[in-house]
Amino acid sequence: MIFLMKRNLPALTDRIKKEGFGHRAIPASARNNVDAAFTIAEAKRGEAQWVVVDGYHFDWVYRKTLKNSGLRVLWVDDLGTSGFCFADIIVNQNIYARKNMYPKCSLRTHLLLGPRYALLRKEFANSPTRLPKGSHCKRVLISGGGTDPHNITKIALESLSNFSAHPLNI
């Protein structure tokens, strides 16, 4: 598995290396059509059959270019507002994700919608899903991803601050 990235983020590249994967830099000035051509070339060079697309700037034209090259596309989407899908699999892990957010998808597109498809690091994915009976949650982590345009973090914090049965470290 190879990660293609435009930005050099040392913490991320260190994590990728630690997990045993490779990474390559896409020229930072590359527009979507150049980026798509670079991605296709790298996928074919590495004999990849699948490309995972995750980023708000990858529009439907980009995904269509990948699909037309013969690659299969898994698209990680948080918004459900992109119009045409051009993906074999779409993962939207949000609690509000619904099929009707993707009306222009092929019937062959497989939708993985909702929190049960959350992309979690293994240390979280392997955690018990329930606390042992009689125990109480003492610490809560709230993560809204890279952005929070609707201020959901504030709503979550306000809701948890009203929870007085057991004090929480948030």
PESUL-V505421 format. One record per residue. N is the residue number from 0. RES is the residue in one small letter. SS is DSSP state (H for helix, E for strand, - for the rest). Layout:
n: (N;N)
res: (RES;RES)
ss: (SS;SS)
This chain:
n: (0;1;2;3;4;5;6;7;8;9;10;11;12;13;14;15;16;17;18;19;20;21;22;23;24;25;26;27;28;29;30;31;32;33;34;35;36;37;38;39;40;41;42;43;44;45;46;47;48;49;50;51;52;53;54;55;56;57;58;59;60;61;62;63;64;65;66;67;68;69;70;71;72;73;74;75;76;77;78;79;80;81;82;83;84;85;86;87;88;89;90;91;92;93;94;95;96;97;98;99;100;101;102;103;104;105;106;107;108;109;110;111;112;113;114;115;116;117;118;119;120;121;122;123;124;125;126;127;128;129;130;131;132;133;134;135;136;137;138;139;140;141;142;143;144;145;146;147;148;149;150;151;152;153;154;155;156;157;158;159;160;161;162;163;164;165;166;167;168;169)
res: (m;i;f;l;m;k;r;n;l;p;a;l;t;d;r;i;k;k;e;g;f;g;h;r;a;i;p;a;s;a;r;n;n;v;d;a;a;f;t;i;a;e;a;k;r;g;e;a;q;w;v;v;v;d;g;y;h;f;d;w;v;y;r;k;t;l;k;n;s;g;l;r;v;l;w;v;d;d;l;g;t;s;g;f;c;f;a;d;i;i;v;n;q;n;i;y;a;r;k;n;m;y;p;k;c;s;l;r;t;h;l;l;l;g;p;r;y;a;l;l;r;k;e;f;a;n;s;p;t;r;l;p;k;g;s;h;c;k;r;v;l;i;s;g;g;g;t;d;p;h;n;i;t;k;i;a;l;e;s;l;s;n;f;s;a;h;p;l;n;i)
ss: (-;E;E;E;E;-;-;-;-;H;H;H;H;H;H;H;H;H;-;-;-;E;E;E;E;-;-;-;-;-;-;H;H;H;H;H;H;H;H;H;H;H;H;H;H;-;-;-;-;E;E;E;E;E;-;-;-;-;-;H;H;H;H;H;H;H;H;H;-;-;-;E;E;E;E;E;-;-;-;-;-;-;-;-;-;-;-;-;E;E;E;E;-;-;-;-;-;-;H;H;H;-;-;-;-;-;-;-;-;E;E;E;E;-;H;H;H;-;-;-;-;H;H;H;H;-;-;-;-;-;-;-;-;-;-;-;-;-;E;-;-;-;-;-;-;-;-;-;-;-;-;H;H;H;H;H;H;H;H;H;H;-;-;-;-;-;-;-;E;-)
